[in-house]
Amino acid sequence: MLPVSELPGSLDFNVLLMIGGTMGIVQLFIDSRMPERLADQIMNRVPNVRWAAVSLSLFAGLISAFVDNVATVLMVAPVAVAVCRKLKTNPVPFIICIAVSSNLQGAATLVGDTTAIMLGSALHMSFADFFWYHGRPAIFFAVELGAVLSALIIFFLFRREKAPISQSGPLTEVTDYVPTVLLVGTIALLICASFAPESWNLPAETNGILCCAMLAVGLMTSFARQKRPDAVTRPLKAIDFETLVLLVGLFLMIGGITHTGVVGALAALLAKLGGGSVFRMYTIVVWASVLISAFIDNIPYVATMIPVIAGLAAQMGCDPTPLYFGLLSGATLGGNITPIGASANIAAIGILRREGYEVPNSDFFRIGIPFTLSAMIPAYLYIWMVYGI
Amino acid sequence: MIPAAVLFVLTYVLMMTFGKYRPYIALVSGLVYVLTGCCRFRSFPAAWISMCC
């Protein structure tokens, strides 16, 4: 069902290398304690609990635009737990807001989330293309529009939390500034790669190679500084090899169903459902993605839908951009509706459980549903108005 | 096309049912696609029939 000759074309090595490289760099970044330092600085500047909740959520979102969602929650949630412990307030809504904000911003940049990396690689999008694509403001702005409106939701949810925050004490000491430089440097290199002229004929795996090269630099400097084997093994162990294995399997499966014509048949069926209307098709893709991602992991779903949308756009003779952007935003935000919709949600609930707090589904829905709608509706309208009309 | 679609749906159901083993289920399924591609899956029934007759 998948000839060996089609195998190299089915495996997206750029995605695999990018994910592996950035995961390792992020672990070095976490180990340096820079995220805690940044969170402490935020806490020293906010007047009360309400602003602490909004600030930590926005900070988690900012980090998540460049760092994996689960890693972001693992970094920022302990800060929120410490703040809530001092103030003797319930940490559950804080942590949920951090998780949903992390999920939202995962679609903002090329490196924000695995699904963004997958889409970027499929469309040969550079880092800069997430900001400006085909001469128009791109998906980054759709996400930020949603972030602004959903921040207002968080502000409203914490409307009764006005207890002042006293000075938190000394700032967390950063153990090593090199990982921060590496993370910023990786992003800078990805931006520079996006401006490389076509005549250079850079390989498709350029972004992945850059990320792995920066990781190699990080490992070498970490080892030179600490002179211990775990300076190298710990960041490497942080690479989620199970996700990489999952992706390899999915790529092979999708190569198989593409080669055998299943994808083409599915695209034809969806085109029929759309009735020839691109707007109807866009609406179906967005809101079906939101609903499906609420219950299943968005990585397999997006991996499957990318070639389906390519076939669908070819059948309908339309620009696939709004469909792809709608897929990414819907699949990213849908995970915020339920506690199981995203790995970051599960990580957040795990942290709360360790602190002795059980999270009823109703508590999650109370935040997740308004957050998702307030972020998704403006993004849905924005993408159509900029790319659909 | 139908066996490919059936295998795909079956894989998804297994991945959702046994979330802990999801990566390995996907990998095995992917390898099945590759092996059947190597061994010309479509000609299996014809090959068996011609062997038996």
Interface residues (C-beta under 8 A of the other chain):
Chain A: M1 L2 P3 V4 E6 L7 E242 T243 V245 L246 V248 G249 L250 F251 L252 M253 G255 G256 I257 H259 T260 G261 V262 A265 I296 D297 P300
Chain B: M1 P3 A4 A5 L7 F8 T11 Y12 M15 M16 R22 P23 Y24 I25 A26 L27 V28 S29 G30 L31 V32 Y33 V34 T36 G37 C38 F41
